[in-house]
Amino acid sequence: MRVFLTGATGFIGSVVAEELLAAGHKVTGLARSDEAARTLGSRGVAVRRGDVADPEGLAEAARANDGVIHCAFGHDFSKYMEMGETDQRAVSAMAQALAGTGKAFVVTSGMTASTPGRASTEDDPAQTEGFAAVRGRPEDLALAASKSDVRSTVVRLPPSVHDRGGQGLVTMLVALAREKGVSAYVGEGANRWPAVHRRDAARLFRLALERGFAGDRLHAVSEEALTLRAIAEAIGEKLGLPTRSLDPSDAMGHFGWLALPVSNDMPASSIATRESVGWRPSHPGLLEGLRGDYLD
């Protein structure tokens, strides 16, 4: 299959490209700089110059390929809402370009469903208001495309997609621990996050492309519920720093904008995903990585 991949040089997209190439697919990656183009070329990925802020260019690339995987997303969290608006325009443009074709369209989302007291499942809708709308609205746009003969699926990523070199939001917790000399959590630290190794996540993106059903949500979750206290303790143990509980009133002063996600309880299940596309995560867990070589 000829696959157009956005975010092809990113932490996750780069291993998605590897996974696709190993499976025999031909991959064209979006590159907005000469450096990105050279990197893709060296990896056997065809290059399409452009940017996710160019909807017309994305639509043209989508039409020229047999399937699309959309992994690109900005990293400037001071402009988080603007990044969400850019993502909505990108998803909308590619969905419209693929309408009536039956082609696969795999879109990246996050764990935004609100399910107090239980793990979220693939059946739970995304939130489309407030902070969560940044991921929730593009997700809904992608799934709505399934009604226009697009085999659209959404892969929801947890707060920590991890490997040596990066661990999602946990990378920021590590940086804060180093900066402040303490690895902290809020209250009892009993609130939970899901996690997945990035190579397991990459395999799920490929399976979504090959086997995903139109309108499906898939959860890239290998570990359903790691407590924030356990994560903080693993960071502290590896860095040789004390671990400390913070009163909720002190969370913003310590964590800044991370205070909300660090205080959230968001366990998530992937039972339906495993049954739907035959996904079987096999790589090491987050705590094992943190205590191993992730932070060396």
C-alpha positions as CSV (number, residue, x, y, z in Angstrom):
1,M,0.0,0.0,0.0
2,R,1.2,3.5,-0.7
3,V,0.9,5.4,2.6
4,F,1.1,9.2,3.2
5,L,2.4,9.7,6.8
6,T,2.5,13.1,8.6
7,G,4.8,13.5,11.5
8,A,7.2,11.0,9.8
9,T,10.3,12.3,11.6
10,G,8.7,12.6,15.0
11,F,9.2,10.5,18.1
12,I,6.2,8.3,17.2
13,G,5.9,8.8,13.5
14,S,9.5,7.8,12.8
15,V,8.9,4.3,14.2
16,V,5.5,4.1,12.4
17,A,7.5,4.7,9.2
18,E,9.9,1.8,10.2
19,E,7.0,-0.5,11.0
20,L,5.2,0.3,7.6
21,L,8.4,-0.2,5.6
22,A,9.2,-3.5,7.3
23,A,5.7,-4.7,6.4
24,G,6.3,-3.9,2.7
25,H,4.3,-0.7,2.4
26,K,5.7,2.3,0.4
27,V,5.8,5.4,2.6
28,T,5.7,9.1,1.7
29,G,6.5,11.4,4.6
30,L,5.6,15.0,5.1
31,A,8.8,17.2,5.4
32,R,8.7,20.9,6.1
33,S,12.5,21.4,6.1
34,D,15.5,20.3,4.2
35,E,16.8,18.5,7.2
36,A,13.6,16.5,7.6
37,A,13.7,15.7,3.9
38,R,17.2,14.4,4.2
39,T,16.4,12.3,7.2
40,L,13.4,10.7,5.5
41,G,15.4,10.0,2.4
42,S,18.1,8.3,4.4
43,R,15.5,6.0,5.9
44,G,13.9,4.9,2.6
45,V,10.9,7.2,2.9
46,A,9.8,9.2,-0.1
47,V,9.5,12.9,0.6
48,R,6.6,15.3,0.2
49,R,7.5,18.9,1.1
50,G,4.9,20.7,3.0
51,D,3.4,21.5,6.4
52,V,0.3,20.5,8.4
53,A,-0.8,24.1,8.3
54,D,-1.4,23.7,4.5
55,P,-4.7,21.9,4.1
56,E,-4.7,22.0,0.4
57,G,-1.3,20.3,0.2
58,L,-2.4,17.6,2.7
59,A,-5.5,17.0,0.6
60,E,-3.5,16.6,-2.5
61,A,-1.1,14.1,-0.8
62,A,-4.0,12.1,0.6
63,R,-5.6,11.8,-2.8
64,A,-2.3,10.6,-4.3
65,N,-1.9,7.6,-1.9
66,D,-3.8,4.5,-0.9
67,G,-4.0,5.4,2.7
68,V,-3.1,8.1,5.3
69,I,-1.7,8.0,8.8
70,H,-1.8,11.4,10.5
71,C,0.7,11.5,13.4
72,A,1.8,15.2,13.2
73,F,1.0,17.5,16.1
74,G,2.8,20.6,17.4
75,H,4.8,20.7,20.6
76,D,4.4,24.4,21.5
77,F,2.1,24.0,24.5
78,S,1.9,27.7,24.9
79,K,-0.2,27.6,21.8
80,Y,-2.1,24.4,22.6
81,M,-5.5,25.6,21.4
82,E,-4.1,27.0,18.2
83,M,-2.4,23.6,17.5
84,G,-5.8,22.0,18.0
85,E,-7.4,24.3,15.4
86,T,-4.6,23.5,12.9
87,D,-5.2,19.8,13.5
88,Q,-8.9,20.2,12.9
89,R,-8.2,21.9,9.5
90,A,-5.7,19.2,8.6
91,V,-8.0,16.3,9.5
92,S,-11.0,18.0,7.7
93,A,-9.0,18.6,4.5
94,M,-7.7,15.0,4.3
95,A,-11.1,13.5,5.2
96,Q,-12.8,15.5,2.4
97,A,-10.1,14.5,0.0
98,L,-10.6,10.8,0.8
99,A,-14.5,10.9,0.7
100,G,-16.0,8.2,-1.5
101,T,-12.7,6.3,-2.0
102,G,-12.9,3.7,0.8
103,K,-9.3,4.4,1.6
104,A,-7.8,4.0,5.1
105,F,-7.5,7.2,7.2
106,V,-5.8,6.7,10.6
107,V,-5.8,9.7,12.9
108,T,-4.0,10.2,16.2
109,S,-5.9,11.3,19.2
110,G,-5.5,11.3,23.0
111,M,-7.3,9.9,26.1
112,T,-9.9,12.6,26.5
113,A,-13.0,10.5,27.5
114,S,-14.4,11.3,30.9
115,T,-15.2,8.1,32.8
116,P,-15.0,8.8,36.6
117,G,-14.4,5.7,38.6
118,R,-13.6,3.3,35.8
119,A,-11.2,2.7,32.9
120,S,-12.3,4.4,29.7
121,T,-13.0,2.1,26.7
122,E,-13.0,2.4,23.0
123,D,-16.8,3.0,23.1
124,D,-16.5,6.1,25.2
125,P,-16.8,9.3,23.2
126,A,-14.1,12.0,23.3
127,Q,-14.8,15.3,25.1
128,T,-15.2,18.1,22.7
129,E,-15.4,21.1,25.0
130,G,-12.7,22.9,27.0
131,F,-9.0,21.8,27.1
132,A,-9.9,18.3,25.9
133,A,-11.4,19.6,22.6
134,V,-7.9,20.1,21.2
135,R,-7.8,16.3,20.7
136,G,-11.5,15.5,20.9
137,R,-12.8,17.6,18.0
138,P,-10.3,16.3,15.4
139,E,-11.2,12.8,16.6
140,D,-14.9,13.4,15.9
141,L,-14.1,14.8,12.5
142,A,-12.1,11.7,11.6
143,L,-14.8,9.3,12.7
144,A,-17.5,11.3,10.9
145,A,-15.7,10.6,7.7
146,S,-16.6,7.0,7.9
147,K,-20.1,8.0,6.8
148,S,-18.6,9.3,3.5
149,D,-17.0,6.0,2.5
150,V,-13.7,6.6,4.2
151,R,-12.2,3.7,6.3
152,S,-11.4,6.1,9.1
153,T,-10.1,5.0,12.5
154,V,-8.7,6.8,15.5
155,V,-5.7,5.7,17.6
156,R,-5.9,7.2,21.0
157,L,-2.5,7.6,22.7
158,P,-2.0,7.6,26.5
159,P,-0.1,10.4,28.4
160,S,3.1,8.3,28.3
161,V,4.2,6.9,25.0
162,H,7.7,5.8,26.1
163,D,11.0,4.5,24.9
164,R,14.6,5.5,25.5
165,G,14.7,9.2,24.4
166,G,11.2,10.2,25.4
167,Q,8.3,9.2,27.6
168,G,5.5,11.7,26.6
169,L,4.3,13.8,29.6
170,V,6.6,11.7,31.9
171,T,9.5,13.4,30.2
172,M,8.3,16.7,31.6
173,L,7.9,15.2,35.1
174,V,11.5,14.0,34.8
175,A,12.7,17.5,33.8
176,L,10.8,19.1,36.7
177,A,12.3,16.6,39.2
178,R,15.8,17.5,38.0
179,E,15.0,21.2,38.1
180,K,13.4,21.2,41.6
181,G,15.4,18.4,43.2
182,V,12.3,16.4,44.1
183,S,10.1,14.0,42.3
184,A,6.5,14.9,43.2
185,Y,3.0,13.7,43.0
186,V,-0.3,15.2,44.1
187,G,-2.1,14.0,47.3
188,E,-1.8,10.3,47.7
189,G,-0.7,9.8,44.1
190,A,-3.4,7.1,43.7
191,N,-4.6,8.6,40.4
192,R,-3.7,6.5,37.4
193,W,-2.3,6.9,33.9
194,P,-2.2,4.4,31.0
195,A,1.0,3.9,29.1
196,V,2.5,2.2,26.0
197,H,5.9,1.6,24.5
198,R,6.3,3.6,21.2
199,R,7.1,0.5,19.2
200,D,3.9,-1.2,20.4
201,A,2.0,2.0,19.4
202,A,3.7,1.9,16.0
203,R,2.5,-1.6,15.4
204,L,-1.1,-0.5,16.3
205,F,-1.0,2.3,13.7
206,R,0.0,-0.3,11.1
207,L,-2.7,-2.7,12.1
208,A,-5.3,0.2,12.1
209,L,-4.2,0.9,8.5
210,E,-4.4,-2.7,7.4
211,R,-7.3,-4.1,9.5
212,G,-9.2,-1.2,11.1
213,F,-12.9,-0.9,10.7
214,A,-14.5,2.3,9.6
215,G,-15.5,4.4,12.6
216,D,-13.4,2.5,15.1
217,R,-11.6,4.0,18.1
218,L,-8.4,2.1,19.1
219,H,-6.6,2.4,22.4
220,A,-2.8,2.2,22.3
221,V,-2.7,1.0,25.9
222,S,-0.4,-1.8,27.1
223,E,-0.5,-0.7,30.8
224,E,-4.0,0.3,31.9
225,A,-3.4,2.1,35.2
226,L,0.0,3.2,36.6
227,T,-0.3,5.3,39.7
228,L,1.3,8.7,39.6
229,R,3.0,7.9,42.9
230,A,4.6,4.8,41.4
231,I,5.8,6.9,38.4
232,A,7.2,9.6,40.7
233,E,9.0,7.0,42.8
234,A,10.6,5.3,39.8
235,I,11.8,8.7,38.6
236,G,13.1,9.6,42.1
237,E,14.8,6.3,42.5
238,K,16.6,6.5,39.2
239,L,17.7,10.1,39.7
240,G,18.6,9.7,43.4
241,L,16.1,12.3,44.4
242,P,13.5,12.3,47.2
243,T,9.9,11.6,46.4
244,R,7.3,13.9,47.9
245,S,3.5,14.3,48.1
246,L,2.2,17.8,47.3
247,D,-1.1,19.3,48.6
248,P,-3.4,19.9,45.7
249,S,-3.3,23.6,46.5
250,D,0.5,23.5,45.7
251,A,0.2,21.6,42.5
252,M,0.0,24.5,40.1
253,G,3.0,26.2,41.7
254,H,5.1,23.1,41.3
255,F,3.8,21.6,38.0
256,G,2.5,24.7,36.1
257,W,0.1,23.7,33.3
258,L,0.9,20.0,34.0
259,A,-1.0,20.2,37.3
260,L,-4.3,19.2,35.7
261,P,-3.1,16.0,33.9
262,V,-0.9,15.1,36.9
263,S,-4.0,15.3,39.1
264,N,-6.3,13.4,36.7
265,D,-7.3,9.8,37.1
266,M,-7.5,8.4,33.6
267,P,-7.1,4.6,33.4
268,A,-7.9,3.2,30.0
269,S,-8.6,-0.3,28.6
270,S,-7.5,-1.8,25.3
271,I,-9.5,-5.0,25.4
272,A,-11.6,-4.2,22.4
273,T,-8.6,-3.0,20.4
274,R,-6.8,-6.3,21.0
275,E,-9.8,-8.2,19.9
276,S,-10.6,-6.0,16.9
277,V,-7.2,-5.8,15.1
278,G,-5.2,-8.5,16.9
279,W,-2.8,-6.1,18.6
280,R,-0.5,-7.7,21.2
281,P,1.9,-5.3,22.9
282,S,5.2,-7.0,23.8
283,H,7.7,-4.3,24.8
284,P,8.8,-3.3,28.3
285,G,6.6,-1.2,30.6
286,L,7.1,2.4,31.7
287,L,8.4,1.7,35.2
288,E,10.8,-0.9,33.9
289,G,12.2,1.6,31.4
290,L,12.4,4.5,34.0
291,R,14.4,2.2,36.3
292,G,16.4,0.9,33.4
293,D,18.1,3.0,30.8
294,Y,15.5,5.7,29.8
295,L,17.1,8.4,32.0
296,D,20.7,7.6,31.5
